[in-house]
């Protein structure tokens, strides 16, 4: 063997286990969802201006929003898959809690296939692939012990009235490059680091516990069975339109 190639070969053999380990990563992240006070204030203000609703109903709904309790969500990551879900066991039977207004749907993500499947109780399995790209900003802040960078999703939307496309910015998202896992809550993914916070207009979702070395037995990845029907994102929108028509 060429003596000049030997050091390179040894270096490759040394790095190989590191690369294999980097492909086998798992984590369990616990998030807390809280409704934003500014949103509650604007909601109550609009409610008070509603002339068709009785004062009693207004007060009742206002109390629900003012007394909303935080919710807990979990993100389980194993290799190239993740599963995001809420903890319904914390809900008290008979108690009405507005919660955080964050989505209570389940989300299965497969980064190898570049797909996100939303598991909705009414609509079933939805292939959640709205076209978007990320704008990574210069804004940084600490969330717990992690330095986080702000990113904003930009979605491509179609306007049927003008027969044209436009772009709409979404919630502020904070991810940490210190944890190189390209996952996050719900449909949010694809950034160079784990998403620790989402600042939505209605709610704020923040990671409050991160386990980067979980027991394999504790990991829950709920995959969609091959025989289960999966509808497209556009089909979901069409179904929702029909449901609204039938409601009114």
C-alpha positions as CSV (number, residue, x, y, z in Angstrom):
1,X,0.0,0.0,0.0
2,X,1.2,3.5,-0.8
3,X,2.6,4.9,2.5
4,X,1.0,8.3,1.8
5,X,-2.5,6.8,1.6
6,X,-2.2,5.0,5.0
7,X,-2.7,8.1,7.2
8,X,-5.8,9.0,5.1
9,X,-7.2,5.5,5.4
10,X,-6.7,5.5,9.2
11,X,-8.4,8.9,9.4
12,X,-11.4,7.6,7.5
13,X,-11.6,4.5,9.8
14,X,-11.4,6.8,12.8
15,X,-14.2,9.1,11.5
16,X,-16.5,6.2,10.4
17,X,-17.9,5.4,13.9
18,X,-18.6,9.1,14.5
19,X,-20.5,9.3,11.2
20,X,-22.5,6.2,12.0
21,X,-23.4,7.5,15.4
22,X,-24.5,10.8,14.0
23,X,-27.0,8.9,11.8
24,X,-28.5,7.3,14.9
25,X,-29.9,10.0,17.0
26,X,-32.9,10.1,19.3
27,X,-34.5,12.7,21.6
28,X,-37.6,13.5,23.6
29,X,-38.6,17.1,23.9
30,X,-41.4,18.4,26.1
31,X,-43.0,21.7,25.0
32,X,-45.4,24.0,26.9
33,X,-48.0,25.9,24.9
34,X,-49.4,29.1,26.3
35,X,-52.0,31.4,24.8
36,X,-50.7,34.9,24.1
37,X,-52.2,37.7,26.3
38,X,-52.2,40.2,23.3
39,X,-54.3,37.7,21.3
40,X,-56.7,37.3,24.2
41,X,-57.1,41.1,24.6
42,X,-57.8,41.5,20.8
43,X,-60.2,38.6,20.9
44,X,-62.2,39.9,23.9
45,X,-62.3,43.4,22.3
46,X,-63.8,41.9,19.1
47,X,-66.2,39.9,21.2
48,X,-67.4,43.0,23.1
49,X,-68.2,44.7,19.8
50,X,-70.4,41.8,18.7
51,X,-74.0,43.1,18.8
52,X,-75.6,39.7,18.2
53,X,-74.2,38.0,21.3
54,X,-75.8,38.3,24.7
55,X,-73.8,39.9,27.6
56,X,-74.0,36.6,29.5
57,X,-72.5,34.6,26.6
58,X,-69.8,37.3,26.1
59,X,-68.8,37.1,29.8
60,X,-68.8,33.3,29.7
61,X,-66.5,33.1,26.6
62,X,-64.3,35.9,28.0
63,X,-63.8,33.9,31.3
64,X,-62.8,30.8,29.3
65,X,-60.1,32.7,27.5
66,X,-58.9,34.7,30.5
67,X,-58.5,31.4,32.5
68,X,-56.9,29.4,29.8
69,X,-54.3,26.9,31.1
70,X,-51.0,25.9,29.5
71,X,-50.9,22.6,27.5
72,X,-48.1,20.1,27.2
73,X,-46.8,18.6,23.9
74,X,-44.1,16.1,23.1
75,X,-41.7,15.6,20.2
76,X,-40.1,12.1,19.9
77,X,-37.2,11.8,17.5
78,X,-35.6,8.6,16.3
79,X,-33.0,8.7,13.5
80,X,-34.8,10.2,10.4
81,X,-38.3,10.1,12.0
82,X,-40.2,12.2,14.5
83,X,-43.7,12.1,16.1
84,X,-45.4,15.1,17.7
85,X,-48.4,14.9,19.9
86,X,-50.2,16.5,22.9
87,X,-50.7,15.0,26.3
88,X,-54.5,14.5,26.6
89,X,-54.1,12.7,29.9
90,X,-53.7,16.2,31.6
91,X,-57.2,17.2,30.5
92,X,-59.8,17.1,33.3
93,X,-63.1,15.5,32.3
94,X,-65.9,18.1,32.3
95,X,-63.5,21.1,32.5
96,X,-63.5,23.5,29.6
97,X,-60.0,24.7,28.9
98,X,-59.3,26.9,25.9
99,X,-55.7,25.8,26.3
100,X,-52.9,27.4,24.2
101,X,-54.8,27.3,20.8
102,X,-51.8,25.4,19.4
103,X,-52.8,22.5,17.1
104,X,-53.8,19.3,18.9
105,X,-53.3,17.2,15.8
106,X,-50.6,14.5,15.7
107,X,-47.7,14.9,13.2
108,X,-45.4,12.2,11.8
109,X,-42.3,13.4,10.0
110,X,-39.9,11.4,7.8
111,X,-36.9,13.5,6.9
112,X,-35.6,10.9,4.4
113,X,-38.8,11.1,2.4
114,X,-39.2,14.8,3.1
115,X,-42.8,14.3,4.2
116,X,-45.0,15.4,7.1
117,X,-48.3,13.5,7.7
118,X,-50.8,15.2,9.9
119,X,-53.1,12.8,11.7
120,X,-56.4,14.5,12.2
121,X,-59.4,13.0,14.0
122,X,-61.9,14.3,11.5
123,X,-59.9,14.3,8.2
124,X,-57.7,11.3,8.8
125,X,-54.1,11.3,7.4
126,X,-53.1,14.4,5.5
127,X,-49.9,14.8,3.5
128,X,-48.9,18.1,4.9
129,X,-46.6,19.6,2.3
130,X,-47.4,23.3,1.7
131,X,-44.7,24.8,-0.4
132,X,-42.4,27.0,1.8
133,X,-38.9,28.2,2.4
134,X,-37.1,29.6,5.4
135,X,-35.7,33.0,6.0
136,X,-33.0,32.8,8.7
137,X,-32.5,36.2,10.4
138,X,-29.7,37.7,12.5
139,X,-31.8,37.7,15.6
140,X,-30.5,35.5,18.4
141,X,-31.5,34.8,22.0
142,X,-31.0,32.2,24.8
143,X,-33.7,29.6,25.5
144,X,-32.6,27.8,28.6
145,X,-29.0,26.9,28.1
146,X,-29.2,27.0,24.3
147,X,-28.3,29.8,21.9
148,X,-31.1,30.1,19.4
149,X,-31.4,31.7,16.0
150,X,-34.7,33.2,14.6
151,X,-36.1,31.8,11.3
152,X,-39.4,32.7,9.6
153,X,-41.2,30.3,7.2
154,X,-42.5,31.9,4.0
155,X,-45.4,30.0,2.4
156,X,-46.5,30.1,-1.3
157,X,-50.2,30.8,-1.6
158,X,-52.7,30.9,-4.5
159,X,-55.3,33.7,-4.8
160,X,-58.2,32.4,-6.8
161,X,-59.7,35.9,-7.2
162,X,-56.6,37.2,-9.1
163,X,-55.4,33.8,-10.4
164,X,-52.0,34.5,-9.1
165,X,-49.5,33.4,-6.4
166,X,-48.3,35.4,-3.4
167,X,-46.0,34.7,-0.5
168,X,-47.0,34.9,3.2
169,X,-44.8,34.9,6.2
170,X,-45.6,32.6,9.1
171,X,-44.7,32.4,12.8
172,X,-41.4,33.3,14.3
173,X,-39.4,30.2,14.9
174,X,-36.3,29.8,17.2
175,X,-33.9,26.9,16.5
176,X,-30.6,26.0,18.1
177,X,-27.6,24.8,16.0
178,X,-26.2,23.3,19.2
179,X,-28.6,20.4,18.7
180,X,-28.2,19.4,15.0
181,X,-31.6,17.7,14.8
182,X,-33.7,19.1,11.9
183,X,-37.0,18.6,13.6
184,X,-39.6,20.7,15.5
185,X,-43.3,20.8,16.6
186,X,-46.1,20.0,14.2
187,X,-45.2,20.6,10.5
188,X,-42.2,22.8,11.4
189,X,-38.9,21.1,10.2
190,X,-35.9,21.5,7.9
191,X,-33.8,24.0,9.8
192,X,-30.1,23.3,10.8
193,X,-31.0,22.7,14.4
194,X,-33.7,21.6,16.8
195,X,-36.7,24.1,17.0
196,X,-37.1,25.2,20.7
197,X,-39.7,27.8,20.3
198,X,-42.5,29.0,18.0
199,X,-44.0,32.5,18.5
200,X,-47.4,32.3,16.8
201,X,-49.9,35.2,16.7
202,X,-52.2,33.2,19.0
203,X,-49.8,31.2,21.1
204,X,-46.2,30.6,22.2
205,X,-44.7,27.1,22.2
206,X,-41.5,26.6,24.2
207,X,-39.3,23.6,24.9
208,X,-39.2,23.1,28.7
209,X,-37.4,19.8,28.9
210,X,-34.9,18.1,26.5
211,X,-33.7,14.5,26.8
212,X,-31.0,13.8,24.2
213,X,-30.4,10.3,25.5
214,X,-33.8,8.7,26.1
215,X,-34.6,5.1,26.7
216,X,-35.5,3.4,23.5
217,X,-38.5,1.9,25.2
218,X,-39.9,5.4,25.9
219,X,-39.8,6.5,22.3
220,X,-43.1,6.7,20.5
221,X,-43.1,6.9,16.7
222,X,-46.6,6.4,15.4
223,X,-46.1,5.6,11.7
224,X,-49.0,5.6,9.2
225,X,-49.8,2.0,8.0
226,X,-49.3,1.2,4.4
227,X,-53.0,0.3,4.0
228,X,-54.2,3.6,5.5
229,X,-55.5,6.3,3.2
230,X,-53.6,9.5,2.9
231,X,-55.2,12.6,1.4
232,X,-53.3,15.5,-0.2
233,X,-53.1,18.9,1.4
234,X,-55.4,20.4,-1.3
235,X,-57.9,17.6,-0.7
236,X,-57.9,18.6,3.0
237,X,-58.7,22.2,2.1
238,X,-61.5,21.1,-0.3
239,X,-63.0,18.9,2.5
240,X,-62.9,21.8,5.0
241,X,-64.7,24.1,2.5
242,X,-67.5,21.5,2.1
243,X,-67.7,21.1,5.9
244,X,-68.2,24.8,6.3
245,X,-70.9,24.9,3.6
246,X,-72.8,22.1,5.3
247,X,-72.5,23.9,8.6
248,X,-74.3,27.1,7.5
